[in-house]
Amino acid sequence: MNMFILTLPNKKAVEASSDTTFYNVLEENFPQVLKHTLAVKIDSTVYDLNAPVHISGEIKPVTFDSDEGKEVFWHSSAHVLAQAVKRIYPDAQLTFGPVTRHGAGFFYYDLSLEKSISMDDLPLIEAEMVKIASEAIPVIRYGYSREQAIKEFKAMGENFKAEIVNDIPGNEAITVYKQGEFQDLCRGPHVPNTSFLGHFKLTAISGAYWKGDSSKPMLQRIYGVSFPSEKELKSYLHRIEEAKKRDHRLIGKELDLFSFHDEASGMPFYHAKGTLLFNLLQNYIRTECDQRDYEELKTPVILSDELWMRSGHYENFKENMYFTKVDERGFAIKPMNCPGATLVYKSHLRSYRDLPLRLAEFGLVHRHELSGVLHGLFRVRAFTQDDGHIFCTPEQLSTEIEGIIQFTLEAYKKFGFEKISVFVATRPEKSMGSDEIWNLATSALTDSINKLDLDYKVKEGEGAFYGPKIEFNIEDSLERNWQLGTIQVDFSMPQRFELEYTGPDGNKSHPVMIHRAILGSVERFMGILIEHYAGKLPLWLSPVQVRIMTVSEANMEYAKKVIQQLKQNKIRVDSDFRNEKIGYKIREFNSQKINYGLILGDKEAQAGSVSVRTRGEQESPSMSTEEFIKLISP
């Protein structure tokens, strides 16, 4: 029996033996935290509460409020889903049941079953899940040998599980979690018992191939969500219903902003109003770039294969690229803008006095996406990035990163996003460059964030293939998180393209290249904005700010004068001169989510005034055209 020293959340240090569990330690010494504790964290590792004590250190309770806690909670919910399915359909064979956090649910389970499960079957499964939670079944982890695990799963008729065990590398431990009659192959961790769960909603069913391979059996995938309380579950389901109403694809059609067509699948067609909105987004970033001494570029959409081989994209990204031939020479449609910026840099001799050189480009890029993942403006095959590429000396790196961080945060607040999270994504498995430059680049990012006194989290292994990056996430009005802008530090590409500048000593050096995007994909950002505001865009972003509505045909001449006056003051205006009743026109105005409507009848024409209907309001106060212009002008 081994002894360990554990520091509790109240800073009390206790001695614990290996024949007790973390749950026992907290229950005896600090029981008040157990009610909401799903697991424990020591250093950077999360352990089951039911795990035997086997390490010394500071115990940090893992609750649902944390990312780790949600992972434990939803993973445990997936096991309860699988157990419920097995109770109702004993012939079901289980495969995978991961946490997903997006799409149709927070978790799902793939299973093989002769009966086709329908949406009508989900309430029955939900009820069994609630029953399992009420039984407070202990969840216990066991270590198995490979042979034992395969034998046991085959005996249970779980042939998919036996295949998974067989695929596990020989040096990895094989662990199984049991809760009552149910057991599942899993690394964990999980909640101590099923009573920690209890509030479930199964949300969707779809098909999925075994191991994602279309040559293998088709499975049934059940999605679900779960929360610690009924209130949280109801709140989430309400947000989901609200999100359906705010779907940017529906609003985009209603407001005549954009459309999609089979003739260019996954590539948006912007209508007049959508083009206006697109340009407003671009112009805001363009103006801000101008204030920060950027020079704007425009580079070709098609560039030679040799360029993409030199940049590393061919090796690391070719499955997402489109290729063509011109005069028997290989070319690719650009998936990214950065190689074009390197050629612009290289077109002149550069001195340290020219740096930092800040280059901006609204570059149209194309990336091959499978048709099944295309989703309105959120996932497209052609989109515009608000790219920036900054070439600087190593000494200028931190100042440039800090400036981009501040630019990004200011931009999001301008668009109405107040809750912003920051992440640092580190070196992925598939990458290029030495450990030394990766460490330098990562340190430059984290040092800049720390200097600005910002909180951040680390995403291990999620950087770009050429460098680590900062990622910015925003929370919208439905409490959904969206990953938007990035800042990437790149030492490799300047070396690959032999970019140089002359230093004060006359020697040549490679500049550092910073890739940055504020909005990211302008298309995706537009979709996020539409859903955030439910189509009711703030005045400065509205493609149509004012609609003129005439009471009768006799008022048209006066209306045209008002329109001209508004346009002279750079106010975006349209008109409704149809032979319809004014009540109908007002309803149409509201459905189009326009900020202001001006009602013009005989009374207004005689007085030289306008009756102003604000979006969503019932009253229409009268004022002069000049007063109205002053009211809405910035």
C-alpha positions in Angstrom: 0.0 0.0 0.0 1.5 3.4 -1.1 0.8 6.7 0.6 0.3 10.1 -1.2 -0.1 13.7 -0.2 -3.1 15.5 -1.7 -3.8 19.2 -1.3 -7.6 19.9 -1.1 -9.5 22.8 -2.7 -9.5 24.5 0.8 -5.6 24.2 0.7 -5.6 21.5 3.4 -3.0 18.8 2.8 -4.0 15.2 3.7 -2.4 11.9 3.4 -4.2 9.2 1.4 -3.4 5.5 0.7 -3.7 3.7 -2.6 -6.6 1.6 -1.3 -8.9 4.6 -1.2 -10.4 6.7 -4.0 -10.4 10.4 -4.7 -14.2 10.4 -3.9 -13.4 8.9 -0.5 -10.8 11.6 0.2 -13.2 14.5 -0.7 -16.1 12.8 1.1 -14.1 12.6 4.3 -12.3 15.9 4.2 -14.2 18.4 2.0 -17.7 16.9 1.2 -19.3 20.2 0.3 -17.6 20.2 -3.1 -18.9 16.7 -4.1 -22.4 17.8 -5.1 -21.2 19.4 -8.3 -17.9 17.6 -8.8 -17.8 15.2 -11.8 -14.1 14.3 -11.7 -10.8 15.7 -10.3 -7.9 17.3 -12.0 -4.3 17.0 -10.8 -1.7 18.9 -12.8 -3.2 18.7 -16.3 -4.8 15.3 -16.1 -8.4 14.6 -15.3 -9.2 11.4 -13.2 -12.4 9.6 -12.2 -13.6 10.3 -8.7 -13.8 6.6 -8.3 -10.2 6.1 -9.3 -7.8 4.8 -6.6 -5.4 7.5 -5.3 -2.1 6.9 -7.1 -0.5 10.4 -7.3 0.4 13.3 -5.1 -0.7 16.8 -6.0 -3.3 19.5 -5.7 -6.9 18.3 -6.3 -9.0 20.6 -8.5 -12.7 19.7 -8.7 -13.9 19.4 -12.3 -17.4 20.8 -12.7 -19.8 21.1 -15.6 -18.8 24.8 -15.9 -15.4 23.8 -17.3 -14.6 22.3 -20.7 -13.2 19.2 -19.0 -16.4 18.9 -17.0 -18.6 19.1 -20.1 -16.5 16.5 -21.7 -16.9 14.1 -18.8 -20.7 14.9 -18.5 -21.5 14.4 -22.2 -19.3 11.3 -22.6 -21.0 9.7 -19.6 -24.4 10.7 -21.2 -23.3 8.8 -24.4 -22.8 5.7 -22.2 -26.2 6.1 -20.7 -27.7 6.4 -24.2 -25.9 3.2 -25.3 -27.1 1.4 -22.1 -30.7 2.5 -22.7 -30.6 1.3 -26.3 -29.2 -2.1 -25.2 -32.0 -2.4 -22.6 -34.7 -1.7 -25.3 -33.0 -3.4 -28.2 -30.7 -6.2 -26.9 -29.6 -7.1 -30.4 -28.0 -3.7 -31.0 -24.3 -3.7 -31.5 -22.4 -0.7 -30.3 -19.5 1.1 -32.0 -18.4 4.6 -31.1 -20.0 7.2 -28.7 -17.9 10.4 -28.6 -18.5 14.0 -27.4 -19.1 16.2 -30.5 -20.1 19.6 -29.1 -21.6 20.8 -32.4 -24.0 19.9 -35.1 -27.1 18.0 -34.0 -26.0 17.4 -30.4 -23.2 17.3 -27.8 -22.8 13.6 -28.0 -23.9 10.7 -30.2 -23.7 6.9 -30.4 -23.3 4.9 -33.5 -24.9 1.4 -33.5 -25.8 -1.4 -35.7 -29.4 -2.7 -35.4 -31.7 -4.4 -37.9 -34.7 -2.3 -36.8 -34.6 1.2 -38.2 -34.9 3.6 -35.3 -37.1 6.7 -36.0 -37.7 10.0 -34.3 -40.9 8.4 -32.8 -38.7 5.9 -30.9 -36.5 8.6 -29.2 -38.9 9.4 -26.3 -38.9 5.7 -25.3 -35.0 5.8 -25.2 -35.0 9.1 -23.4 -37.3 7.7 -20.7 -35.0 4.7 -20.2 -32.0 7.1 -19.9 -33.9 9.0 -17.1 -34.6 5.6 -15.4 -30.9 4.6 -15.6 -29.9 8.0 -14.1 -32.4 7.5 -11.2 -30.8 4.2 -10.4 -27.6 5.9 -9.3 -25.5 3.1 -10.8 -21.8 3.3 -9.9 -19.5 3.8 -12.9 -16.3 1.7 -12.4 -13.2 1.5 -14.6 -11.4 -1.8 -15.2 -8.1 -2.7 -16.9 -8.2 -5.6 -19.4 -5.7 -7.5 -21.4 -6.2 -7.4 -25.1 -7.2 -11.1 -25.2 -9.6 -10.8 -22.3 -11.3 -7.7 -23.9 -11.7 -9.3 -27.3 -13.0 -12.6 -25.8 -15.5 -10.7 -23.5 -16.9 -8.4 -26.3 -17.3 -11.3 -28.7 -19.1 -13.3 -26.0 -21.5 -10.3 -25.7 -22.1 -10.2 -29.4 -20.3 -6.9 -29.7 -18.2 -7.6 -32.7 -17.5 -4.0 -33.6 -16.1 -3.4 -30.1 -13.8 -6.5 -30.5 -12.6 -5.0 -33.8 -11.8 -1.7 -32.1 -9.8 -3.5 -29.4 -7.9 -5.3 -32.1 -7.0 -1.9 -33.7 -5.6 -0.4 -30.4 -1.8 -0.1 -30.6 0.0 -2.7 -28.6 1.5 -0.2 -26.2 -1.8 1.3 -25.1 -3.7 0.2 -22.1 -7.2 -1.3 -22.6 -9.8 0.0 -20.2 -13.5 -0.8 -19.8 -16.2 1.1 -17.9 -19.0 -0.8 -16.2 -22.3 0.5 -15.0 -24.6 -2.2 -13.8 -25.2 -4.8 -16.6 -23.7 -2.4 -19.2 -20.0 -2.2 -20.1 -18.1 -0.2 -22.7 -14.6 0.0 -24.1 -13.5 3.5 -23.1 -10.5 5.6 -21.9 -12.8 7.8 -19.7 -13.0 9.6 -17.4 -16.7 9.4 -16.3 -19.0 10.6 -13.6 -19.0 8.5 -10.3 -22.5 7.2 -10.8 -25.4 7.8 -13.2 -27.3 10.0 -10.7 -25.0 12.9 -11.7 -26.9 12.9 -15.0 -30.6 12.9 -15.6 -31.8 15.7 -18.0 -31.6 14.4 -21.5 -33.0 15.2 -25.0 -32.3 13.1 -28.0 -32.2 15.4 -31.0 -31.6 13.6 -34.2 -30.9 10.4 -36.1 -28.7 10.0 -39.1 -26.7 7.3 -41.0 -23.0 6.9 -40.6 -20.6 4.4 -42.2 -18.5 2.2 -39.9 -15.1 4.0 -39.6 -16.3 6.6 -42.1 -15.7 4.1 -44.9 -18.5 3.9 -47.5 -17.4 0.3 -48.3 -18.2 -0.7 -44.7 -21.6 -1.3 -43.0 -24.1 1.6 -42.6 -24.8 2.4 -38.9 -27.5 4.4 -37.1 -26.3 7.5 -35.3 -28.4 8.9 -32.4 -27.5 12.5 -31.3 -28.3 13.9 -27.9 -27.8 16.8 -25.4 -27.8 16.7 -21.6 -27.5 19.2 -18.8 -27.2 19.0 -15.0 -30.6 20.7 -14.5 -33.9 20.8 -16.3 -33.7 24.6 -16.4 -30.5 24.5 -18.3 -31.9 21.9 -20.7 -35.0 23.9 -21.4 -33.0 27.1 -21.9 -30.8 25.3 -24.4 -33.8 23.8 -26.3 -35.3 27.3 -26.4 -32.1 28.6 -28.0 -32.1 25.8 -30.6 -35.7 26.7 -31.6 -34.7 30.4 -31.8 -31.7 29.4 -33.9 -34.0 27.7 -36.4 -35.9 31.0 -36.8 -32.6 32.8 -37.2 -31.2 30.5 -39.8 -29.2 32.8 -42.1 -30.2 30.7 -45.2 -33.9 31.4 -44.6 -33.3 35.1 -43.7 -30.9 35.5 -46.6 -33.7 34.3 -48.9 -36.4 36.5 -47.2 -34.2 39.6 -47.4 -33.0 38.8 -50.9 -29.3 38.8 -49.9 -27.9 35.7 -51.6 -28.7 32.4 -53.2 -27.0 29.1 -54.1 -27.3 27.2 -57.4 -26.3 23.8 -58.7 -24.3 25.4 -61.5 -21.7 26.4 -58.8 -22.4 24.1 -55.9 -21.2 25.6 -52.5 -20.4 29.0 -54.0 -22.7 31.9 -53.0 -24.4 34.2 -55.5 -24.7 37.7 -53.9 -27.8 39.7 -54.9 -27.8 43.5 -54.8 -28.5 43.8 -51.1 -26.2 41.0 -50.2 -23.4 42.6 -52.2 -24.0 45.9 -50.3 -23.7 44.1 -47.0 -20.6 42.2 -48.2 -19.0 45.6 -49.3 -19.9 47.2 -46.0 -18.0 44.5 -44.1 -15.0 44.8 -46.4 -15.0 48.6 -46.3 -15.0 48.6 -42.5 -11.9 46.4 -42.4 -10.4 48.3 -45.3 -10.8 51.6 -43.4 -9.3 50.2 -40.3 -6.4 48.7 -42.2 -5.7 52.1 -43.8 -5.6 53.6 -40.3 -2.9 51.0 -39.4 -0.7 51.6 -42.4 -1.6 48.5 -44.4 -1.1 48.4 -48.2 -3.9 46.6 -50.1 -3.0 43.9 -52.7 -4.9 42.0 -55.3 -3.2 38.7 -56.4 -4.2 36.1 -59.1 -6.7 33.4 -58.3 -4.8 30.8 -60.3 -1.1 30.1 -59.6 1.4 27.5 -60.7 1.8 24.1 -59.1 5.4 24.9 -58.4 4.4 27.8 -56.2 2.2 25.6 -54.0 4.9 22.9 -53.8 7.4 25.6 -52.6 5.0 26.9 -50.1 4.2 23.5 -48.6 0.5 23.7 -49.5 0.7 20.9 -52.1 2.2 18.5 -49.6 -0.1 19.5 -46.7 -3.3 20.7 -48.3 -3.7 19.3 -51.8 -6.8 17.2 -50.9 -8.6 20.5 -50.5 -7.4 22.1 -53.7 -8.6 22.4 -57.2 -6.2 21.9 -60.1 -6.1 22.7 -63.8 -3.7 23.0 -66.7 -2.9 26.0 -68.9 -0.6 25.4 -71.9 0.3 22.0 -70.6 1.5 23.5 -67.3 0.0 22.6 -64.0 -1.8 25.3 -62.0 -4.0 25.4 -58.9 -6.8 27.7 -57.8 -5.6 29.3 -54.7 -6.9 27.9 -51.3 -5.0 30.6 -49.4 -3.6 34.1 -50.2 -0.2 33.9 -48.4 2.1 32.7 -51.3 0.9 35.6 -53.5 1.9 38.0 -50.7 5.4 36.5 -50.6 5.8 37.1 -54.4 4.8 40.8 -53.9 7.4 41.1 -51.1 10.0 39.5 -53.3 9.4 41.9 -56.2 11.6 44.6 -54.5 14.8 44.7 -52.6 13.9 45.3 -48.9 15.7 47.0 -46.1 15.1 46.9 -42.4 13.9 50.5 -42.9 10.9 49.1 -45.0 9.8 46.9 -42.2 7.3 46.2 -40.8 5.6 45.8 -44.2 1.8 45.3 -43.7 0.0 43.9 -46.7 -3.8 43.4 -46.8 -5.9 41.5 -49.3 -9.5 40.6 -49.7 -8.6 37.4 -51.5 -11.1 35.0 -53.1 -10.0 31.5 -52.3 -11.4 28.1 -53.3 -11.3 24.9 -51.2 -12.8 21.5 -52.0 -15.4 20.5 -49.4 -17.5 17.4 -49.6 -21.1 18.2 -50.6 -22.4 16.7 -47.4 -20.7 19.3 -45.2 -21.7 22.4 -47.2 -24.0 24.6 -45.1 -25.1 28.0 -46.4 -22.5 30.7 -45.9 -20.9 28.7 -43.0 -19.3 26.1 -45.1 -18.7 27.0 -48.8 -16.2 26.1 -51.5 -15.5 29.7 -52.5 -15.1 32.5 -50.0 -13.2 35.8 -49.4 -10.7 36.1 -46.6 -9.8 39.5 -45.1 -6.2 38.5 -45.1 -3.2 40.4 -43.8 0.4 39.4 -44.2 3.0 41.3 -42.2 6.7 41.0 -42.8 8.8 42.2 -39.9 12.1 41.7 -38.1 12.2 39.4 -35.1 12.6 42.4 -32.8 9.3 43.9 -34.2 7.3 40.6 -33.8 5.8 41.2 -30.4 4.7 44.8 -31.2 3.0 43.6 -34.4 1.2 40.7 -32.7 -0.1 43.1 -29.9 -1.3 45.5 -32.6 -3.2 42.8 -34.4 -4.8 41.5 -31.1 -6.0 45.0 -30.3 -7.3 45.5 -33.9 -9.2 42.2 -33.7 -10.8 42.9 -30.3 -11.9 46.4 -31.4 -13.5 45.0 -34.6 -15.6 42.4 -32.8 -16.9 44.9 -30.3 -17.8 47.2 -33.2 -19.9 44.4 -34.7 -21.7 43.9 -31.3 -19.7 40.9 -29.9 -18.7 41.5 -26.3 -17.8 38.0 -25.1 -14.5 37.0 -26.8 -12.2 34.0 -25.9 -8.6 33.6 -26.9 -6.8 30.4 -27.6 -3.2 29.4 -28.6 -3.0 26.5 -31.0 0.3 24.7 -30.9 2.3 22.5 -33.4 0.3 19.8 -35.1 1.6 16.4 -36.1 1.7 17.4 -39.8 4.0 20.4 -39.9 7.1 21.8 -41.2 10.1 23.6 -39.6 12.4 23.0 -36.7 11.5 22.7 -33.0 13.5 25.9 -32.4 11.4 28.1 -34.7 8.2 26.6 -33.4 9.2 27.4 -29.9 10.1 30.9 -30.8 6.9 31.5 -32.7 4.7 30.0 -29.9 6.5 32.1 -27.2 6.0 35.3 -29.3 2.2 34.7 -29.3 1.9 33.8 -25.6 4.2 36.7 -24.5 2.0 39.2 -26.5 -1.2 37.9 -25.0 0.3 38.1 -21.5 1.6 41.6 -22.1 -2.0 42.7 -22.9 -3.2 40.9 -19.7 -5.6 38.6 -21.6 -6.7 35.2 -20.5 -6.2 32.3 -23.0 -6.4 28.6 -23.3 -4.1 26.2 -25.2 -5.3 23.9 -28.1 -2.6 21.3 -28.2 -1.6 20.3 -31.8 -4.2 22.5 -33.6 -1.8 25.0 -35.2 -1.4 25.5 -38.9 1.2 23.2 -40.6 3.6 26.2 -41.0 3.2 27.8 -37.6 1.3 28.2 -34.3 -1.6 30.6 -34.1 -3.9 32.6 -31.9 -7.6 31.9 -32.4 -10.4 34.3 -31.4 -13.8 32.9 -30.5 -16.9 35.1 -30.1 -20.2 34.3 -28.4 -23.3 35.4 -30.2 -26.8 36.4 -28.8 -27.8 32.7 -28.6 -24.6 31.9 -26.5 -23.1 30.0 -29.4 -19.3 30.1 -29.9 -17.8 30.9 -33.2 -14.1 30.6 -34.1 -13.2 33.7 -36.2 -9.9 35.5 -36.5 -6.4 34.0 -36.4 -2.9 35.3 -36.0 -0.1 32.9 -37.2 3.6 33.4 -36.8 5.6 31.8 -39.7 9.3 31.5 -39.8 9.2 28.8 -42.5 7.6 30.4 -45.6 10.1 33.3 -45.8 12.9 30.7 -45.8 11.1 28.6 -48.4 10.7 31.6 -50.7 14.1 33.0 -49.9 12.7 36.3 -48.7 15.3 38.7 -47.4 15.9 42.2 -46.1 19.2 44.0 -45.5 19.9 44.7 -41.9 21.7 47.8 -40.4 25.0 45.9 -40.6 24.5 45.2 -44.4 23.9 41.5 -43.9 20.9 39.7 -45.3 18.3 38.1 -43.0 14.9 36.4 -43.4 11.9 38.4 -42.2 9.3 36.9 -40.0 5.9 36.5 -41.7 2.6 37.0 -39.7 -0.6 35.7 -41.2 -3.7 37.3 -39.8 -7.4 37.5 -40.5 -10.0 39.5 -38.5 -13.3 38.3 -39.9 -11.8 35.2 -41.4 -14.2 34.2 -44.1 -16.3 37.2 -45.0 -19.1 34.9 -46.1 -19.1 33.0 -42.8 -18.9 36.2 -40.8 -21.9 37.5 -42.7 -23.9 34.4 -41.8 -22.9 34.7 -38.1 -24.0 38.4 -38.1 -27.4 37.6 -39.7 -28.1 35.0 -37.1 -26.8 37.1 -34.2 -29.1 40.0 -35.1 -31.9 37.7 -36.5 -31.6 39.8 -39.7 -32.2 43.1 -37.8 -28.9 44.6 -38.6 -27.7 47.8 -36.9 -28.2 50.9 -39.0 -24.5 51.2 -40.2 -24.6 47.6 -41.6 -28.1 47.6 -43.1 -28.1 47.3 -46.9 -31.3 49.3 -46.9 -31.5 51.8 -44.0 -34.8 53.6 -44.9 -37.8 52.6 -46.9 -40.1 55.3 -48.4 -43.8 54.3 -48.4 -46.4 56.4 -50.2 -50.0 56.5 -49.1 -51.2 57.0 -52.7 -49.9 57.6 -56.2 -50.4 61.3 -55.8 -47.5 61.4 -53.3 -44.9 59.9 -55.6 -43.3 63.2 -56.7 -42.8 64.4 -53.2 -41.4 60.9 -52.3 -38.8 61.2 -55.1 -37.6 64.5 -53.7 -37.2 62.9 -50.2 -35.3 60.0 -51.7 -32.9 62.3 -53.5 -32.3 64.3 -50.3 -31.5 61.1 -48.4 -29.2 59.8 -51.1 -27.3 63.1 -51.1 -26.6 62.5 -47.4 -25.3 58.9 -48.2 -28.4 57.2 -46.7 -29.2 53.8 -48.3 -32.9 54.0 -49.3 -35.5 52.1 -51.3 -39.2 52.7 -52.0 -42.6 51.1 -52.0 -44.8 52.9 -54.5 -47.1 50.0 -55.1 -50.9 50.5 -55.3 -51.4 48.8 -51.9 -52.9 50.0 -48.6 -50.4 51.7 -46.2 -51.0 49.0 -43.5 -49.9 46.3 -45.9 -46.8 48.3 -46.9 -45.9 48.8 -43.2 -46.2 45.0 -42.6 -43.9 44.4 -45.6 -41.4 47.0 -44.3 -41.3 45.2 -40.9 -40.9 41.8 -42.5 -37.9 43.1 -44.5 -36.3 44.2 -41.1 -35.4 47.7 -42.5 -34.4 50.2 -39.8 -36.7 53.1 -40.6 -39.8 53.6 -42.8 -40.9 57.0 -43.9 -44.7 57.3 -44.5 -45.5 60.0 -47.0 -49.1 61.1 -47.6 -50.9 64.3 -48.5 -50.3 65.8 -45.0 -46.6 65.2 -45.2 -46.3 66.5 -48.8 -48.1 69.7 -47.8 -46.0 70.2 -44.6 -42.7 69.1 -46.2 -42.4 66.5 -43.4 -42.0 62.7 -43.0 -43.8 60.3 -40.6 -41.1 58.1 -39.2 -41.8 54.4 -38.4 -38.9 52.8 -36.5 -38.5 49.1 -37.0 -40.6 47.2 -34.4 -42.4 50.3 -33.2 -46.1 51.2 -33.5 -46.0 55.0 -33.5 -45.0 57.2 -36.5 -43.9 60.7 -35.2 -43.7 63.5 -37.7 -40.6 65.6 -38.4 -38.9 67.4 -41.1 -36.7 65.5 -43.6 -33.7 67.5 -42.3 -34.5 66.5 -38.7 -34.7 62.8 -39.7 -31.4 63.0 -41.6 -29.8 64.5 -38.5 -31.4 61.8 -36.3 -29.8 58.8 -38.2 -26.6 60.3 -39.4 -23.4 59.2 -37.5 
